[in-house]
Amino acid sequence: MILPKNGSVVIVDDMYKEALPLIQVLSQNAVPVYYFDGKKNMPSEPLKNIRLLFLDMRYADGVANTKDTISTLMSIIECIVHKDNGPYIILVWSKHDGEDLEVFKEAVKNDDGIIVKPLTILNLEKKECFETVHNVNEKVQEFLEALDEIAVTNETVASKLEQSTLRDLKSYARESNKILKKDGLNIILNKIKIELDTLGCFNLFFLWENIVNDASAGIINSISGNFQIEENWNDNINSILYKMAEANAGAPNLIDQKGELINELVVKNVLYSFNDILPDEIGNILNGSMYNVENIIIKQEKTLSQIKEGGLLHHLEKDNNKYAYFQDGQLKKQFKSIYDLFNKEHDDKDSCVNLGKIHIDRIAFINSKLLLQTVLSDSIQPGNVYLHDGKLERIELVLNEIIDTKKYNLNDEKLKEIYTKCKFLELEVSPSCDFAQSKWKVNRILPGVAVPFEEGEYLKNQGEYFYTSPVVNVNDKNYYMLFNIKLFYSVDFNYLKAIKPVFMLRSILQIEIKNRLSQHFLRAGIVNLNL
C-alpha cells in the first residue's frame, strides 16, 4: 500500500475522539494529516494539494435529514478543495453512511459548486472499527433500586412515580460509549489498503509525490551537510547559496542599475539551481530503492480517446500505425494517418474530429510539460523562445524548402493560407557557458516557425537542415515547432530586450537542437575532380 506523505491527506469529523484512531494509523505510517471538524475549525482558504479526503457523513448535532446532510457535506468540500486541486478521492468515514451514501455520490457528481470532482468515492465504515461499551454509574443505580423498593410498599410514592419514569431513570444510569476495538487500528489500516488498492494508476501519483518529497529533502540534507552546525552556520551556507545563484543566472543579472543585489532574483536562482539538481536526486532514489508497485497496473491500451454522444460510446484506437473509429464497440472507419480524421469527408466526421482533438490536446499538453518551461527568468537566456505575429516573408523563408509542395500539389494560394496560420519564432541558442560566465558578445538566434497541427501534414518528415519538434501546446493551440538550421544568425543584445519570451525550451530539447546545429556546421566539404 502506498500512502501520500507530503501533507495531502485531510480528515473531517466533528467527533475528534472518533477521528483520533484514523489520525493515529496514518501517523504511524509517516503520513501527516490536516484535521478539521467541519464547523469552526476549517481552513482559512481551500487547499490545492489534497489527494485523500476522509469525510464523516453525519454530525452529532444540527443535521437531521438526508437533504441537510448532503447540503452540509457539499459546503465542506467546497470550503476545503481548491479549484486547482487536481485529482483526489473521498473516503466516507462514517457510522451512518448506509442509504445516504449513494445519494451523496450522485449529489457530488451533479453539484456545480464542486468544481474539481473526486475521481471516486469509497466507503470506510466506522462501525467495523468501533464497539459500544455500557458503563453503569453504581451510586445512581443503587439509589434507583432503593427508590423502586419504596415505591412498591408506599402507595403515595408509587402514585407520584410512574414505572415508565423509573425505567427511564434506570436507563440514564447506564452510559453508552463508542470505543475503538482491540484490533481497531489494524482494521482501519486494512480497510484503507483494500479501498486504495482498487485505484490502480492513481497510486502512481502517490508514489511520485513521495519520491519528489524525499528527493527535495535529500538535496537540502546533502548541501547543508557540508557545513558544521555552529553559531556561524547561516553565514557559511549563505556564501555557497549565493555562488549557486551566480552560476545559474550570471553575476551581472543579479544586480540592479545601482550595482546592488536584487534579493528576489538571488533567491529565485538558488531555487533554479536546486531544481537542476532534483532530477539526479530522483534518479538516485529510483535506482537505489525498490517500491511495492504490485497495485499499480499500467496497461498498453489501444484506445486513445472516448466520448459519449447521442447515447452511443465513441472511441478512437491506434493499431499497426492505423487509426480506427468505433461506435459502441463496432468498427466504423479506418484511417491511414491522424490527419485523415480531420480532413476526410464522411458521415461520422464530427465525432472523429472530436475524438482526434481530445487525443491531440492530451499529447500536446504532456509534450509541453516535458519540453517547455513556461515560468521564465527575467533575464535573456539560452533556450528562450520569442514569438512574432505577422512576418509572412520570414515564415516563407523558413518553410520554403520544408513544405512538401510536390507531394500535395500545393498552389501559391494554399501556401499563403498555410503561412498565414503560422507564427514566426526565434530561439536563443548561445552556449550556456557563455551565458553563465557573461562572455557572450551577441545573441545567437535560430529562426523557426510554429506550424498549427492541422497543417503538419504538409511538412517533410526529415531533413539535415531543419528540426521539427513533437506537437506542443502554445497559448492553448497545438503547434509543431520547426527550426531552419541554414538560417542561423546573430543579433545585438538590445534586439531581444524589447521582446518578451513566450516560453523556454527545457535543457534536453536545447541539447537536441544544438546537436543538430553543430552537425550542420561540421559537415565536411570535399574538393575533388569529376571523371
C-alpha positions in Angstrom: 0.0 0.0 0.0 1.2 3.5 -0.9 0.1 6.5 1.1 0.8 10.1 0.3 3.4 11.5 2.7 3.5 15.1 1.6 0.7 16.6 3.6 -2.1 15.9 1.1 -4.4 13.9 3.5 -7.4 15.6 5.1 -9.8 14.3 7.8 -13.1 15.9 8.5 -15.0 14.7 11.6 -16.9 16.6 14.2 -16.1 14.0 16.8 -12.3 14.2 17.4 -12.3 11.1 19.6 -13.6 9.1 16.6 -11.1 10.8 14.2 -8.2 10.1 16.5 -7.7 6.4 15.7 -7.6 7.3 12.0 -5.0 10.0 12.7 -3.0 7.5 14.7 -3.0 4.9 12.0 -1.8 7.4 9.4 0.8 8.9 11.7 2.2 5.5 12.5 2.7 5.1 8.7 4.5 8.5 8.4 1.5 10.2 6.8 0.9 13.8 8.0 -2.7 14.9 8.1 -4.9 18.0 8.3 -7.8 17.7 10.8 -10.9 19.8 10.6 -14.2 19.4 12.5 -16.4 20.7 9.7 -17.6 23.6 11.8 -15.5 26.3 13.3 -12.2 24.6 12.7 -11.8 24.9 8.9 -9.0 26.0 6.6 -8.7 29.8 6.1 -8.7 29.1 2.3 -9.2 26.0 0.1 -6.2 23.6 -0.2 -4.6 22.8 -3.5 -2.8 19.5 -2.9 -5.4 17.2 -1.4 -5.2 13.6 -2.6 -7.2 11.8 0.2 -10.2 13.3 1.9 -11.7 11.3 4.8 -15.2 12.7 5.3 -17.7 11.9 8.1 -21.2 11.9 6.7 -23.1 12.7 9.8 -22.7 15.1 12.7 -23.6 15.0 16.3 -26.0 17.9 16.1 -27.7 20.3 13.7 -28.2 17.9 10.8 -31.5 16.0 10.8 -32.2 14.6 7.4 -30.6 13.4 4.2 -31.1 16.7 2.4 -29.5 18.7 5.2 -26.7 16.2 5.4 -25.8 16.4 1.7 -26.0 20.2 1.8 -23.6 20.3 4.7 -21.1 18.0 3.0 -21.2 20.0 -0.2 -20.3 23.1 1.7 -17.5 21.4 3.5 -16.0 20.1 0.2 -16.2 23.5 -1.5 -14.5 25.1 1.6 -11.6 22.6 1.6 -10.9 21.6 -2.0 -9.4 24.3 -4.2 -10.5 24.7 -7.8 -6.9 23.9 -8.9 -6.5 21.0 -6.6 -6.1 18.2 -9.2 -7.2 14.5 -8.7 -8.3 13.3 -5.3 -10.6 10.7 -3.8 -13.1 10.8 -0.9 -13.2 8.1 1.6 -16.5 8.2 3.5 -15.6 7.8 7.2 -18.9 7.3 9.0 -21.0 5.0 11.0 -24.3 6.2 9.5 -23.5 6.0 5.8 -25.9 3.3 4.6 -28.7 4.6 2.4 -27.3 8.1 2.2 -24.0 7.1 0.5 -25.5 6.6 -3.0 -27.4 9.9 -2.6 -24.2 11.6 -1.6 -22.3 10.2 -4.6 -25.0 11.4 -7.0 -25.0 14.8 -5.4 -21.3 15.3 -5.7 -21.4 14.2 -9.4 -24.1 16.8 -10.2 -23.2 19.7 -7.9 -21.9 22.6 -10.0 -20.4 24.2 -6.9 -17.8 21.5 -6.6 -15.5 22.4 -9.5 -13.0 19.6 -9.0 -14.9 16.3 -8.7 -13.3 13.4 -6.9 -12.1 10.5 -9.0 -14.3 8.2 -6.9 -16.0 8.0 -3.5 -15.0 5.0 -1.4 -16.5 3.6 1.8 -14.7 3.2 5.1 -17.3 2.3 7.8 -16.6 3.3 11.4 -18.9 0.6 12.8 -16.4 -2.0 11.7 -13.7 -0.3 13.8 -15.7 0.7 16.9 -17.8 -1.1 19.5 -20.4 0.1 22.0 -19.5 -0.2 25.7 -22.0 0.4 28.5 -20.8 1.9 31.7 -23.0 1.7 34.8 -23.0 4.5 37.4 -23.2 2.3 40.5 -24.3 5.0 43.0 -27.1 6.2 40.7 -28.1 2.6 40.2 -28.3 1.9 43.9 -30.4 5.0 44.5 -32.9 4.0 41.8 -33.2 0.4 43.1 -33.9 1.8 46.7 -36.5 4.2 45.2 -38.0 1.2 43.4 -38.4 -0.7 46.7 -40.0 2.3 48.4 -42.5 2.7 45.5 -43.6 -0.9 45.9 -44.5 -0.5 49.6 -45.5 3.2 49.7 -48.7 4.0 47.6 -48.0 7.8 47.9 -44.6 7.4 46.3 -45.9 5.0 43.7 -48.7 7.4 42.7 -46.2 10.1 42.1 -43.6 8.0 40.3 -44.8 6.0 37.3 -43.0 2.8 36.4 -42.1 4.1 32.9 -40.4 7.1 34.5 -38.4 4.8 36.8 -37.3 2.7 33.8 -36.1 5.9 32.0 -34.1 6.9 35.1 -32.5 3.5 35.3 -31.5 3.7 31.6 -29.8 7.0 32.3 -27.6 5.2 34.9 -26.2 3.2 32.0 -23.8 5.3 29.8 -23.1 4.1 26.3 -19.7 5.0 24.7 -18.1 4.2 21.4 -14.6 2.9 21.8 -12.0 1.5 19.3 -12.0 -2.3 19.1 -8.9 -4.0 20.4 -7.6 -4.6 16.8 -9.3 -1.4 15.6 -6.1 0.2 14.2 -5.3 -2.8 12.1 -8.9 -2.9 10.9 -8.7 0.7 9.8 -5.3 0.1 8.1 -6.6 -3.0 6.2 -9.7 -1.2 5.1 -7.7 1.7 3.7 -5.4 -0.8 1.9 -8.4 -2.6 0.4 -10.0 0.6 -0.9 -6.8 2.2 -2.2 -5.7 -1.0 -4.0 -8.7 -0.5 -6.3 -7.4 2.8 -7.6 -4.7 1.5 -9.9 -2.8 4.2 -11.6 -3.8 6.8 -9.0 -1.4 5.1 -6.6 1.4 6.0 -9.1 0.8 9.7 -8.3 1.1 8.9 -4.5 4.4 7.2 -5.3 5.7 10.1 -7.4 4.9 12.8 -4.9 6.6 10.7 -2.1 9.7 10.3 -4.2 9.9 14.0 -5.1 9.4 14.8 -1.4 12.3 12.5 -0.4 14.4 13.9 -3.2 13.9 17.5 -2.1 14.8 16.5 1.5 17.9 14.8 0.1 19.1 18.0 -1.7 18.7 20.0 1.5 20.5 17.4 3.6 23.4 17.0 1.2 24.0 20.7 0.7 23.6 21.6 4.4 25.6 18.6 5.4 28.8 20.2 4.2 28.5 22.8 6.9 29.0 22.1 10.6 26.1 23.1 12.8 27.6 26.0 14.7 26.9 29.7 15.6 28.1 30.9 12.1 26.2 28.2 10.1 23.9 30.7 8.4 26.8 33.0 7.2 28.8 30.0 6.0 26.0 28.5 3.9 24.9 31.9 2.7 28.2 32.1 0.7 27.6 28.8 -1.2 24.0 29.6 -1.9 24.9 33.0 -3.5 27.5 31.2 -5.7 24.8 28.8 -6.8 22.6 31.8 -7.8 25.5 33.5 -9.6 26.4 30.3 -11.5 22.8 29.9 -12.7 22.0 33.5 -13.7 25.4 35.1 -14.2 26.6 37.8 -11.8 25.6 40.8 -13.9 22.0 39.6 -14.0 21.7 39.7 -10.2 22.3 43.4 -9.7 20.2 46.5 -10.4 21.3 49.7 -12.1 22.8 51.0 -8.9 25.0 47.9 -8.5 23.0 46.5 -5.6 22.0 42.8 -5.4 18.3 42.1 -6.2 17.5 39.7 -3.4 14.4 38.3 -5.1 16.5 37.2 -8.2 19.2 35.7 -6.0 16.6 33.6 -4.1 14.9 32.6 -7.3 18.1 31.5 -9.0 19.2 29.5 -5.9 15.9 27.6 -6.3 16.5 27.2 -10.0 19.8 25.5 -9.0 18.0 23.2 -6.6 15.7 22.4 -9.5 18.6 21.5 -11.7 19.9 19.0 -9.1 16.4 17.5 -8.5 16.4 15.1 -11.5 19.6 13.4 -10.4 18.4 13.1 -6.8 15.2 11.5 -8.1 17.3 9.2 -10.3 19.3 8.1 -7.3 16.2 7.2 -5.4 14.7 5.3 -8.3 17.9 3.4 -9.0 18.6 2.7 -5.3 15.2 1.6 -3.9 12.6 -0.9 -4.7 9.0 0.1 -4.2 5.9 -2.1 -3.9 4.2 -1.4 -7.2 2.0 -4.6 -7.3 -1.2 -2.5 -7.0 -0.1 -0.1 -9.8 -1.0 -1.8 -13.1 -0.3 0.3 -16.3 -1.6 -1.4 -19.4 -0.8 -0.8 -23.1 -4.1 0.5 -24.3 -5.2 0.8 -27.9 -7.9 3.3 -27.0 -6.7 6.9 -27.5 -9.8 8.8 -26.5 -13.5 8.2 -26.0 -16.7 10.2 -25.6 -20.4 9.6 -25.1 -22.7 11.3 -27.6 -26.3 10.6 -28.6 -26.5 7.7 -26.3 -23.5 6.0 -28.0 -20.0 5.4 -26.8 -17.5 6.6 -29.5 -13.8 5.8 -29.2 -10.6 6.1 -31.2 -7.9 3.3 -31.4 -4.5 3.0 -32.9 -3.2 -0.3 -34.0 -0.4 -1.1 -36.5 0.0 2.6 -37.2 -3.6 2.9 -38.4 -6.4 4.8 -36.6 -9.8 3.2 -36.2 -13.1 4.8 -35.1 -15.7 2.7 -33.2 -19.3 3.2 -32.1 -20.4 1.0 -29.1 -17.5 -1.4 -29.9 -18.3 -1.7 -33.6 -15.7 -0.6 -36.1 -17.0 2.2 -38.4 -14.0 3.7 -40.1 -10.2 3.3 -40.5 -7.7 6.0 -41.4 -4.1 5.8 -42.6 -3.0 8.9 -40.7 -4.2 11.1 -37.8 -4.7 13.9 -40.3 -7.4 11.9 -42.2 -9.6 12.2 -39.1 -9.8 16.0 -39.7 -9.6 16.3 -43.4 -11.6 13.4 -45.0 -15.3 13.9 -45.5 -17.6 11.1 -44.2 -20.8 10.7 -42.2 -19.1 10.5 -38.8 -16.6 13.3 -39.3 -17.8 15.4 -36.3 -17.3 12.6 -33.9 -13.9 11.7 -35.4 -12.8 15.3 -35.2 -13.8 15.5 -31.5 -12.0 12.3 -30.7 -8.9 13.3 -32.6 -8.9 16.7 -30.9 -9.1 15.2 -27.4 -6.2 12.9 -28.2 -4.0 15.6 -29.8 -4.8 18.0 -26.9 -3.6 15.5 -24.4 -0.4 14.6 -26.3 0.4 18.3 -26.9 -0.2 19.2 -23.2 2.1 16.4 -21.9 4.8 17.2 -24.5 4.7 20.9 -23.4 5.2 19.8 -19.8 8.2 17.6 -20.9 9.8 20.0 -23.3 8.8 23.6 -22.4 9.3 25.8 -19.4 6.6 28.4 -19.1 7.8 30.0 -15.8 10.6 32.2 -17.1 13.5 34.0 -15.6 13.5 37.8 -16.1 16.9 37.7 -18.0 17.6 36.8 -21.6 18.9 33.2 -21.5 19.8 30.4 -24.0 16.6 28.4 -24.7 14.3 31.4 -24.6 11.7 31.3 -27.5 10.3 34.6 -28.9 7.1 34.6 -30.9 6.1 37.2 -33.5 2.8 37.8 -35.3 2.9 38.6 -39.0 6.3 38.4 -40.7 5.0 36.3 -43.6 8.1 36.8 -45.6 10.3 35.3 -42.9 7.8 32.5 -42.4 8.0 31.7 -46.1 11.8 31.9 -46.0 11.9 29.3 -43.1 9.4 26.9 -44.7 10.3 27.4 -48.3 12.0 24.0 -48.8 10.3 22.2 -45.9 6.7 22.1 -47.0 6.3 19.3 -49.5 4.6 21.2 -52.3 5.1 18.5 -54.9 3.6 15.6 -52.9 0.5 17.5 -52.0 0.3 19.6 -55.2 0.0 22.9 -53.3 -0.5 26.1 -55.2 0.5 29.6 -54.2 -2.9 30.4 -52.7 -2.8 27.3 -50.5 0.8 28.1 -49.4 -0.2 31.6 -48.4 -3.1 30.2 -46.4 -0.7 27.9 -44.5 1.8 30.7 -43.9 -0.9 33.0 -42.5 -1.8 30.4 -39.9 1.8 30.1 -38.7 3.8 32.1 -36.2 7.4 33.2 -36.6 9.8 32.0 -33.8 13.3 33.0 -32.7 15.2 30.6 -30.4 18.3 31.8 -28.4 20.9 29.1 -28.9 24.1 30.7 -27.4 26.3 28.2 -25.4 25.3 28.0 -21.8 28.8 28.6 -20.6 29.0 31.9 -22.4 25.8 33.0 -20.6 26.9 31.8 -17.2 30.3 33.4 -17.4 29.0 36.6 -19.1 31.3 36.0 -22.0 28.8 36.3 -24.8 29.0 39.3 -27.2 25.8 38.8 -29.2 22.6 36.7 -29.0 22.7 33.8 -31.4 19.4 33.1 -33.0 17.9 30.1 -34.7 14.8 31.1 -36.7 11.7 28.9 -36.8 8.0 28.7 -37.3 5.2 27.4 -35.1 3.1 25.4 -37.6 -0.5 24.5 -36.5 -1.0 20.8 -36.0 -3.6 20.7 -38.8 -1.1 21.9 -41.3 1.6 19.5 -40.1 0.6 17.0 -42.8 2.3 19.1 -45.4 5.7 19.1 -43.7 8.6 17.0 -44.9 9.3 14.2 -42.5 13.0 14.8 -42.1 16.0 16.8 -43.3 19.5 17.6 -42.3 18.9 21.3 -42.3 15.8 21.6 -40.2 14.5 20.3 -36.8 10.8 19.6 -36.2 9.6 19.2 -32.6 6.8 16.9 -31.3 3.4 18.6 -31.2 3.2 21.0 -28.3 0.6 23.4 -26.8 1.4 27.1 -27.1 -1.2 29.7 -25.9 -3.9 27.0 -26.0 -3.2 26.0 -29.6 -1.3 22.9 -30.8 1.8 23.5 -32.9 4.9 21.9 -34.3 8.0 24.0 -33.8 10.1 23.9 -36.9 13.6 25.5 -36.9 15.6 26.0 -40.1 19.3 25.5 -39.3 20.6 27.0 -42.5 19.2 30.4 -41.4 21.2 30.7 -38.1 22.2 34.3 -37.3 23.3 36.7 -34.6 21.7 39.9 -33.2 22.7 42.7 -30.9 21.8 42.4 -27.2 19.3 45.3 -27.5 17.2 43.4 -30.0 15.8 40.8 -27.5 15.5 43.3 -24.7 12.4 44.7 -26.3 10.7 41.3 -26.7 9.2 39.1 -24.0 9.8 35.3 -24.4 6.7 33.1 -24.5 8.5 30.1 -23.1 11.9 28.4 -22.7 13.0 25.0 -24.1 14.0 22.6 -21.4 17.6 21.6 -21.4 17.1 18.2 -23.0 15.4 19.8 -26.1 18.0 22.6 -26.2 20.8 20.0 -26.4 19.0 18.1 -29.1 18.6 21.2 -31.3 22.2 22.4 -30.6 23.5 19.0 -31.5 21.7 19.2 -34.9 23.1 22.7 -35.3 26.7 21.6 -34.6 26.3 18.7 -37.1 25.3 21.1 -39.8 28.4 23.3 -39.1 30.8 20.3 -39.1 29.8 19.0 -42.5 32.9 18.2 -44.4 33.1 19.7 -47.9 35.3 17.5 -50.1 37.1 19.1 -53.0 37.5 16.6 -55.9 37.5 16.3 -59.7 34.8 14.5 -61.5 35.6 12.0 -64.2 
